[in-house]
Amino acid sequence: MSVAMCRVFRTEQQQEWLEVLSRVVQYDFHHLPQYHRVEERRLRATGQLFVYCEDDYLIALPLLLCSMKEILPKWNDATSVYGYTGPVASQKTTPEAVVRNFHTALREALVEQRVITVFSRLHPLLSQRDLLSGLGECRTIGPTVAIDLTLSPEQQRAQYRRSNKAVVNRQRREGRVTCVHDLQKGYLSDFANIYEETMRRVGAAEAYYFGENHFSELARELGPVLQLFIALIDGRPAAAALVTVCDGIVQYYLGGTRSEFLKFSPMSLVFDTVRLWANEIGARAFHLGGGVGAKQDSVFHYKAGFSHCRLEFATWRWVVEPEIYQELCDRWSRKNQLQALEPDTADYFPAYRCPTTAGVQIRPKL
């Protein structure tokens, strides 16, 4: 007779949360309670880890529960932290019966917490779709780039675009551009300034602005999981990157370059330095990520010049309470029509949270 159990942990139950993660095949820093603690403060949400156990099988799903008091009091919707999360499991393959039981237990837990919808970004390096099959919808959004660190350093570098090789060779030969692995994070304030300047230059959406306090919180909560690399040109901070290391995965989190130094391409040296460091510590992958919104844009093209390895970024969306969801969407649509507002995108989920812009005024007939 199988024994099944479903539990929910909060971020303050850090030891229990981490114990669950110690039992899974693979996870990343996005799954950590410390990172969820930072994100729940930033988004005014509640980080929770839903854990289902059945015999020797365990499936865990971290989510952020967001209050909908401004839309529908006493209800919530759920989303994921910034980055890549999704479910993790204790076995590489989980029987379909166990997955179905996990779905049932998760639904019951979310209904109890009055959750209407769930949205989560999935992790390109983890196998997750089988754990969600039959529950909502997984959508492929676009490709990401990773450097396979199981290859030799020479094989990794052989996949660099010729122009990137030339830039890195010149920088290392001439010595004017250097890259510092800032273990004490003394350059964190410089990173914040460089990052904000980069976001303003590219016209990034408001969601990509975090502020120096956010980075300081990350440093406090994540400790050695968060690493800072900074490129200097003639001793001046020119480019910087925050990267994470967790369970064999090195992740490029955020970065930027000062406008006056763009012509030197200092980020190329940063990526190469991080790659060499990741090899030294025995990591298995250096994930560079994809383009803005997972599009194959100039950001993706730049990252693609460091590796031939392409991964698939997907999202998961699930309507837990279909009738309430439809009612909210209809109410949102009527409100926008009366206020002459139009959704920024036709594919936003949940639709009732879609940002809007001024559209054509519709005047009622008299």
For each residue, the residues with C-beta under 8 A, 3 or more apart:
1:
2: 54 55
3: 53 54 55
4: 52 53 54 101 105
5: 52 53 54
6: 50 51 52 53 105 106 108 109
7: 51 53
8: 48 49 50 51 109
9: 13 16 17 20 33 48 49 51
10: 13 46 47 48
11: 14 17 33 34 36 37 40 47 48
12:
13: 9 10 16 17 33
14: 11 17 18 33 34
15: 18 19
16: 9 13 19 20
17: 9 11 13 14 20 21 32 33 49
18: 14 15 21 22 32 33
19: 15 16 22 23
20: 9 16 17 23 24 49 51 58 60
21: 17 18 24 27 31 32 60 88
22: 18 19
23: 19 20 58 90
24: 20 21 27 58 60 88 89 90
25: 88 89 90 91 92
26: 88 125 126 247 248 249
27: 21 24 31 32 88 126 246 247
28: 31 83 84 123 125 126 244 246 247 249 251
29: 32 35 222 225 226 244 245 246 249 251
30: 35 62 80 81 83 84 85 123
31: 21 27 28 35 60 62 85 88
32: 17 18 21 27 29 35 36 222 225 246
33: 9 11 13 14 17 18 36 37 47 49
34: 11 14 37 38 221 222 225
35: 29 30 31 32 38 39 81 218 221 222
36: 11 32 33 39 40 47 49 62 64 81
37: 11 33 34 40 41 47 221
38: 34 35 41 42 214 217 218 221 222
39: 35 36 42 43 45 47 64 81 82
40: 11 36 37 43 44 45 46 47 64
41: 37 38 44 217
42: 38 39 210 214
43: 39 40 64 66 79
44: 40 41 66 67
45: 39 40 64 65 66 67 79
46: 10 40 64 65 66
47: 10 11 33 36 37 39 40 62 63 64 81
48: 8 9 10 11 62 63 64 65
49: 8 9 17 20 33 36 60 61 62
50: 6 8 60 61 62 63 106 109
51: 6 7 8 9 20 58 59 60
52: 4 5 6 58 59 60 101 102 105 106
53: 3 4 5 6 7 57 58
54: 2 3 4 5 57 98 101 102
55: 2 3 98
56: 90 91
57: 53 54 89 90 91 94 95 98
58: 20 23 24 51 52 53 89 90
59: 51 52 87 88 89 90 94 98 99 102 131
60: 20 21 24 31 49 50 51 52 87 88 89
61: 49 50 86 87 88 106 120
62: 30 31 36 47 48 49 50 80 81 85
63: 47 48 50 78 79 80 118 120
64: 36 39 40 43 45 46 47 48 78 79 80 81
65: 45 46 48 76 77 78 113 115
66: 43 44 45 46 76 77 78 79
67: 44 45 76
68: 71 72 73 75 76 77 116
69: 72 73 74
70:
71: 68 75 328 352
72: 68 69 75 116 324 328
73: 68 69
74: 69 114
75: 68 71 72 114 115 116 324
76: 65 66 67 68 113 114 115 116
77: 65 66 68 115 116 117 118 119 350 353
78: 63 64 65 66 110 115 117 118 119 120
79: 43 45 63 64 66 118 119 120
80: 30 62 63 64 83 85 86 119 120 121
81: 30 35 36 39 47 62 64 85
82: 39
83: 28 30 80 121 251 253
84: 28 30 121 122 123 124 125 313
85: 30 31 62 80 81 120 121 122 123
86: 61 80 120 121 122 123 126 128 132 316
87: 59 60 61 128 131 132
88: 21 24 25 26 27 31 59 60 61 126 128
89: 24 25 57 58 59 60 92 94 131
90: 23 24 25 56 57 58 59
91: 25 56 57 94
92: 25 89 127
93: 130
94: 57 59 89 91 98 99 130 131
95: 57 98 99
96: 99 100
97: 100 101
98: 54 55 57 59 94 95 101 102
99: 59 94 95 96 102 103 130 131 133 134
100: 96 97 103 104 134
101: 4 52 54 97 98 104 105
102: 52 54 59 98 99 105 106 131
103: 99 100 106 107 134 135
104: 100 101 107 108
105: 4 6 52 101 102 108 109
106: 6 50 52 61 102 103 109 110 135
107: 103 104 110 111 320
108: 6 104 105 111 112
109: 6 8 50 105 106 112 113
110: 78 106 107 113 115 118 320
111: 107 108 114 115 320 321
112: 108 109
113: 65 76 109 110
114: 74 75 76 111
115: 65 75 76 77 78 110 111 118 320 321
116: 68 72 75 76 77 319 320 321 324 325 328 350
117: 77 78 317 318 319 320 321 325 349 350
118: 63 77 78 79 110 115 136 316 317 318 320
119: 77 78 79 80 315 316 317 318 349 350
120: 61 63 78 79 80 85 86 315 316
121: 80 83 84 85 86 313 315 316
122: 84 85 86 126 128 129 138 313 314 315 316
123: 28 30 84 85 86 126 128
124: 84 144 146 287 311 312 313 314
125: 26 28 84 146 249 285 287 311
126: 26 27 28 86 88 122 123
127: 92 130
128: 86 87 88 122 123 131 132
129: 122 132 133 138 314
130: 93 94 99 127 133
131: 59 87 89 94 99 102 128
132: 86 87 128 129 135 136 138 316
133: 99 129 130
134: 99 100 103
135: 103 106 132 318
136: 118 132 316 317 318 319
137: 316 317 318
138: 122 129 132 314 315 316
139: 314 315 316 317
140: 312 313 314
141: 293 294 313 314 315
142: 290 291 293 294 295 296 300 313
143: 290 294 296 300 310 311 312 313
144: 124 287 288 289 290 294 310 311 312 313
145: 287 288 289 290 300 303 304 306 307 309 310 311
146: 124 125 285 286 287 288 307 309 311
147: 156 159 275 278 285 286 288 306 307 309
148: 151 156 285 307 309
149: 156 250 275 278 279 283 284 285 286
150: 284
151: 148 155 156
152: 155 156
153: 156 157 275 276 279
154: 157 158
155: 151 152 158 159
156: 147 148 149 151 152 153 159 275 279 307
157: 153 154 160 165 272
158: 154 155
159: 147 155 156 306 307 308 309
160: 157 164 165 168 305 306 307
161: 164 165 304 305 306
162: 165 166
163: 166 167 305
164: 160 161 167 168 268 305 306
165: 157 160 161 162 168 169
166: 162 163 169 170
167: 163 164 170 171 265 268 269
168: 160 164 165 171 172 268 269 272
169: 165 166 172 173
170: 166 167 173 174
171: 167 168 174 175 176 177 264 266 268 269
172: 168 169 175 269
173: 169 170
174: 170 171 177
175: 171 172 178
176: 171 233 234
177: 171 174 231 232 233 238 264 266 269
178: 175 231 232 269
179: 229 230 231 232 266 269 270 272 273
180: 187 229 230 231 232
181: 227 228 229 273 277
182: 185 186 187 188 228 229 230
183: 227
184:
185: 182 188 219 226 228
186: 182
187: 180 182 190 191 228 230 237 240
188: 182 185 191 192 212 215 216 219 228
189: 192 193 212
190: 187 193 194 230 237 240
191: 187 188 194 195 215 228 230 240 242 256
192: 188 189 195 196 211 212 215
193: 189 190 196 197
194: 190 191 197 198 237 239 240 256 257 258
195: 191 192 198 199 210 215 240 254 255 256
196: 192 193 199 200 209 211 256
197: 193 194 200 201 256 258 259
198: 194 195 201 202 255 256 257 258
199: 195 196 202 204 208 209 256
200: 196 197 203 204
201: 197 198 259
202: 198 199 292
203: 200
204: 199 200 208 209 292
205: 208
206: 209
207:
208: 199 204 205
209: 196 199 204 206
210: 42 195 214 215 254
211: 192 196 214 215
212: 188 189 192 215 216
213: 216 217
214: 38 42 210 211 217 218
215: 188 191 192 195 210 211 212 218 219 242
216: 188 212 213 219 220
217: 38 41 213 214 220 221
218: 35 38 214 215 221 222 226 242
219: 185 188 215 216 222 223 226
220: 216 217 223
221: 34 35 37 38 217 218
222: 29 32 34 35 38 218 219 225 226 244
223: 219 220 226
224: 227 245
225: 29 32 34 222 244 245 246
226: 29 185 218 219 222 223 242 243 244 253
227: 181 183 224 242 243 244 245
228: 181 182 185 187 188 191 240 241 242 243
229: 179 180 181 182 240 241 243 270 273 274 277
230: 179 180 182 187 190 191 237 239 240 241 270
231: 177 178 179 180 237 238 239 240 266 267 269 270
232: 177 178 179 180 235 236 237 238
233: 176 177 236 238 261 264 266
234: 176
235: 232
236: 232 233
237: 187 190 194 230 231 232 240 258
238: 177 231 232 233 257 258 261 264 266
239: 194 230 231 255 256 257 258 261 266 267 270
240: 187 190 191 194 195 228 229 230 231 237 255 256 270
241: 228 229 230 252 253 254 255 267 270 271 274
242: 191 215 218 226 227 228 253 254 255
243: 226 227 228 229 250 251 252 253 274
244: 28 29 222 225 226 227 249 250 251 253
245: 29 224 225 227 249 250 251 278 281 283
246: 27 28 29 32 225 249 251
247: 26 27 28
248: 26 282 283 284 285
249: 26 28 29 125 244 245 246 283 284 285 287
250: 149 243 244 245 274 278 283 285 286 287
251: 28 29 83 243 244 245 246 286 287 289
252: 241 243 255 271 274 286 287 288 289
253: 83 226 241 242 243 244
254: 195 210 241 242
255: 195 198 239 240 241 242 252 267 270
256: 191 194 195 196 197 198 199 239 240
257: 194 198 238 239 261 262 266 267
258: 194 197 198 237 238 239 261 262
259: 197 201 262
260:
261: 233 238 239 257 258 264 266
262: 257 258 259 265
263:
264: 171 177 233 238 261
265: 167 262 268 269
266: 171 177 179 231 233 238 239 257 261 269 270
267: 231 239 241 255 257 270 271
268: 164 167 168 171 265 271 272
269: 167 168 171 172 177 178 179 231 265 266 272 273
270: 179 229 230 231 239 240 241 255 266 267 273 274
271: 241 252 267 268 274 275 288 306
272: 157 168 179 268 269 275 276
273: 179 181 229 269 270 276 277
274: 229 241 243 250 252 270 271 277 278 286
275: 147 149 153 156 271 272 278 279 286 306
276: 153 272 273 279 280
277: 181 229 273 274 280 281
278: 147 149 245 250 274 275 281 283 286
279: 149 153 156 275 276 282 283
280: 276 277
281: 245 277 278
282: 248 279
283: 149 245 248 249 250 278 279 286
284: 149 150 248 249
285: 125 146 147 148 149 248 249 250
286: 146 147 149 250 251 252 274 275 278 283
287: 124 125 144 145 146 249 250 251 252 311
288: 144 145 146 147 252 271 303 306 307
289: 144 145 251 252 303
290: 142 143 144 145 294 295 296 299 300 303 313
291: 142 294 295 296 297 298 299 300 301 303
292: 202 204 295 297 299
293: 141 142
294: 141 142 143 144 290 291 313
295: 142 290 291 292 300
296: 142 143 290 291 300 301
297: 291 292 300 301
298: 291 301 302
299: 290 291 292 302 303
300: 142 143 145 290 291 295 296 297 303 304
301: 291 296 297 298 304 305
302: 298 299 305
303: 145 288 289 290 291 299 300 306 307
304: 145 161 300 301 307 310
305: 160 161 163 164 301 302
306: 145 147 159 160 161 164 271 275 288 303
307: 145 146 147 148 156 159 160 288 303 304
308: 159
309: 145 146 147 148 159
310: 143 144 145 304
311: 124 125 143 144 145 146 287
312: 124 140 143 144
313: 84 121 122 124 140 141 142 143 144 290 294
314: 122 124 129 138 139 140 141
315: 119 120 121 122 138 139 141 349
316: 86 118 119 120 121 122 132 136 137 138 139
317: 117 118 119 136 137 139 349 350
318: 117 118 119 135 136 137
319: 116 117 136 322 325 350
320: 107 110 111 115 116 117 118
321: 111 115 116 117 324 325
322: 319 325 326
323: 326 327
324: 72 75 116 321 327 328
325: 116 117 319 321 322 328 329 350 352
326: 322 323 329 330
327: 323 324 330 331
328: 71 72 116 324 325 331 332 350 352
329: 325 326 332 333 350 351 352
330: 326 327 333 334
331: 327 328 334 335 352
332: 328 329 335 336 351 352 354
333: 329 330 336 337
334: 330 331 337 338
335: 331 332 338 339 341
336: 332 333 339 340 341 342 343 356 359
337: 333 334 340 341 362
338: 334 335
339: 335 336
340: 336 337 358 359 360 361 362
341: 335 336 337 356 357 358 359
342: 336 356 357 358 359
343: 336 346 348 351 354 355 356
344: 348 354 355 356 357
345: 348 354
346: 343
347:
348: 343 344 345 351 353 354 355
349: 117 119 315 317
350: 77 116 117 119 317 319 325 328 329 353 354
351: 329 332 343 348 354
352: 71 325 328 329 331 332
353: 77 348 350
354: 332 343 344 345 348 350 351
355: 343 344 348
356: 336 341 342 343 344
357: 341 342 344
358: 340 341 342
359: 336 340 341 342
360: 340
361: 340
362: 337 340
363:
364:
365:
366:
